Structure formats: structure tokens, C-alpha cells
Amino acid sequence: MRHWLCAAVLAFLPFTGAQATLPVALFKTAEIRADSHDGLRQWQAVLQRIEREMPVYAACRKDPGACPSRGAQLWQELLLELEGRPPGEQVTRVNRFVNQWRYRPDRRLYGTSDYWASPFEFFANSGDCEDYAIAKYVSLRLLGVPDDRLRLAVVQDELRDLAHAVLVVYERDTAVVLDNLTNAVLQHDRVTNYTPYYTVNATTRWAHVPPSRIAMPAVGATASTR
């Protein structure tokens, strides 16, 4: 996955109201905020596919025969089971459930180096790092987690020397990382081998830089941009 491939991912459920300023400097970086996803063609493509799938999510939940795959059926069964459960349990079990799918690169699945899969595509075929993150993001949104508590993070894995994508979930005064490489849900400041390039949610994207390179607050700053 190239760095620019995951410059933004995923927003499909409407979000209203101002985004909260979160008391976390994610991965100890400063953030430059942009309230736009213009020009992000991969994000727009997966957004359209997810929007088309939304009615089928509800139908699949009511009638297993309406599910397009066995994986989709198991996914909806999990979401039904997790409705109303404590947020920490939802996060942990969604992470573990999605991670059961075996990693498969885009080239093998789709004949291209870059394809962002919707949840139904992922649960039928599996996928690569951003596809795991998308499936987790959609799962938690469907469980009622507010969009301003979620971000897809595009990072450099310094240990493996490659680009990677994970889902970040803000919990109270911290943030936790949902990673396809582990079932452990870790606080972001314990994951020291990831350097973020971008994070994104439904309304906003953020560029991440070392705090020494920006003369503005580390969190909530606004810019006029495996």
C-alpha cells in the first residue's frame, strides 16, 4: 500500500454538529486539519459502494437469506449480539472478528495495486490493511459509535519499513488502535513503531507532523488543507 493510497478513507453515515476537540495528540504528533475530501477518488469510490450496500445490511440482519455471503451473515449476527454492550467490549470483539479474515493483497483479489473494499466485499474476499480498517469502522458506526470518535490512520510502520493502515477509536481521554496485525487493542502511545501520515473520518482529514514543525496547538488545529 503506497502512502497516498490511504490519504483518506471512509465516510458514509451523516454526521451533524461540530467535531469535538479531543484531548489526545495522536501518536504524539501535531495535526493540520482540513474539512474536505476533495480529489480523494478511492475514498469516493468505496463511499458509493457502501451507500449501495446500506439497505442490504438491514435486510441481511433481518433475514440471513438476504446476506450476499456467509461472512456477511456472520458479521450481522455479531453486530446484533453486540448491540447495547459496553463500548470496550464492542471495540475488542469487532477487532478480533474482522481479524479472522486472512490478509490478501489487492493485486491477487482485484488485479490492481490499489482497491478499497466495502464491508460486503471484504467479508466475501478478505483484503489488505485499509480494508480491515474500513470493515471495523463501518461496524462501529453501525453500533452507534459517533464518527468524531473514529479515524482511519495511515501510518509508516518503522519496524517493517512500509506503509500501513489501522483504525483509531477515541475512548474518554485516550485513543486505542485496532490493527489487523494483532487482536490486542492498545493505547496509541504504546504503539511506538507507527508514524502517522494522515488520519480521516467522515467530515475531516488531518495531516500529522512532529510537534516541532508546527506553531499551533497539537490537537484540533485547523488549516485553510500491510
N, C-alpha and C positions, 0 to 999 in steps of 0.2 A: 504494500500500500504506500503510494507516494505521499509526501507531506500534504500536498494540496488536495488530495482526494477527499480528505475528511475535513476540509476547512469549515464545512458546516454540515450538519445532519439534522434533519428531522424536526418538523413541527407540523402537527396536523390537527390538533384539537384547539379550539379557540381559547384564548386567554385574555381576560379583561382586567384592567386596573394596572397601576404602576407596579413594576417589579421591586421587590424588597431589596434593600441593601443588605447583603449577607455578611456576617462578621467573620469571614474566612478569607485569607489570602491563599488561594488555591495553589497547592504545591509551592507555597512561599514565593509567589510571583506577583508582579503588578499587572493590572488589567486595563486594556483600552477597549472601550465599549462602542459598538455600532448597532443601531436599531434598524438593521437592514440585512436581507439575504439576497440582494440583487446579484445576478450573474452566477449564482450557485446552481448550475444545471443539474448536477447529480442529486442535490437535495430536492430540487423541484420535481425531478422525475420520481423519486421514491415517495414524496408527498402525494403526488397524484395517484400512485398505486395504493397507498394506504387509505386515501379517501375513498377509493373504489371498493376497498375491502371492508370498510367500516360496517355497512349493513350486514355483511356476511358474518362478521364477528358475533353480532347479536343473534343471528339465525343459528349459527353453529352452537352458541351457548344453550339455546333452547332445544335444538334438535341435533344430536350427533350426526345424523344422516346428511345434514346440510354442510358439514365440515369438508373442506376440499382435500384433507389428508388426515391420516391417523395422528400425526404430530399436532395439527391444528386442534383436533378434538381433545387431545391430552392437555394442550395449552389452555383451552377454555375451561376444562374441568378444574385445572389448577386455580385459575382466576376465580371461579365460583367458590372454591374451597377457601380462598384467601380473603374473600370479601368480609370486611369488618374485623379482620385480625389486626394485631398490633403492627405498626409500621415496620419495626425492626424485623419481625417475622416475615412480613411481605417481601422486604428487600432481600433477606437472606435466601428465602425459598425461590424467589424469581431468579436470582443469580445462579443458584445451584441447578434449577430446572433447565434454564437456557444453556448452561454449560455442558449439559449432557450431549448436545449435538456435536458431532465430530467436525473439527476445523476442515474446511475445504476452500481452496483458493478460487477466485473469480475466473481465472483462466480455464480451470477444469470444468467449472459449472456452466459458465456463460460464454466462453471463448473470447473473453476480453480481460484486460488487466484491471478494470475498474467497473464494478457494478454494485450498487447499494440495494440490498434485498429488503423487501417488505416482510412483515412477520409471516404471512402465509407462505411466501417463497422460502424464507429461512426454515420454517418448520417442516417444509416438504423436502428441502435440498441441503440444509445447513448453509454455511457461508464462512466469511472471514471476519476479522475483528470488528469492523464497524457494523456488520450485520448482527452480531451478538448484542452489541450496544443498542442498536435500533430495537431489537426484539425486547430487550429489558426496558427500554424507555417506554415503548408502547404498552407493555404490560403494566408498568407502574402508573402510567396515565389512566389506563382503564380501571385501575384500582383506586383512583381518586387522588393520587399524589399531585399536588399543584405543579404546573410547568416551571414556575420560578424556583422550585427545589431540585430541578433536574438539569444536567448538562451532559452532552456528549463531549468528551475531551479527546483531542488529537494530540498525541504526545510523542516524544522521542524516547525510546527505551534505550537508556545509556548502556545497559549491560549487554543487550543483544545488538546494539547499534542499528536499529531500524525503527521505522515509524509504526505506531500502534494506536488503537482507539479503545477507550473504556467509557463507562457511564459513571458519572459522579452524582451522588444523591446528598443533598444538604439535610442534616439532622441536627436540630437545635443549634448549638454553637460550633458545629464542626461539619465536615463533609466526609463521606465514605466512598470508596472506589469499588465498583463492580467490574471485574476483569474476567475475560474468558480463560485466562491462564491459571486461575485459582478459584476455588469455591469460598475461600476466606474473604470476608468483607472487611477491608482495612481502612482505618482513618487515613486521609490523604497525606498527612505529614509523616506517616510511617512508610509511605511508598516513595523512597528516596531516589529510585532509579528512573523516574519519569520526569521529563522536562516538557511542559505543555507548549504547544504552538497556538492552538485555538481551543475555545470551548463554545458551545452553541446550544440554544434551546429554541422554543417556538417563535420567539419575537426578537431575539438578540444574539449577537455573536461577540466574542471577546478575543482580542489578541493578547498573548501573555509574554511578558518580558521580565528580565531581572529588575528588582525594585530600584537599583542604582541607575537604570536607564530612563526613568520616567519621573518627572517632577509633578506628580499628582497623587491623590490617595490610591493606595494599592487595590482597594476594593470599591467597586461602584463608580469608577471614573468613566466619563463619557467622552467619546471622540466624535467630531462632526463629520471614519470607517468603523501482519501479525506483526 
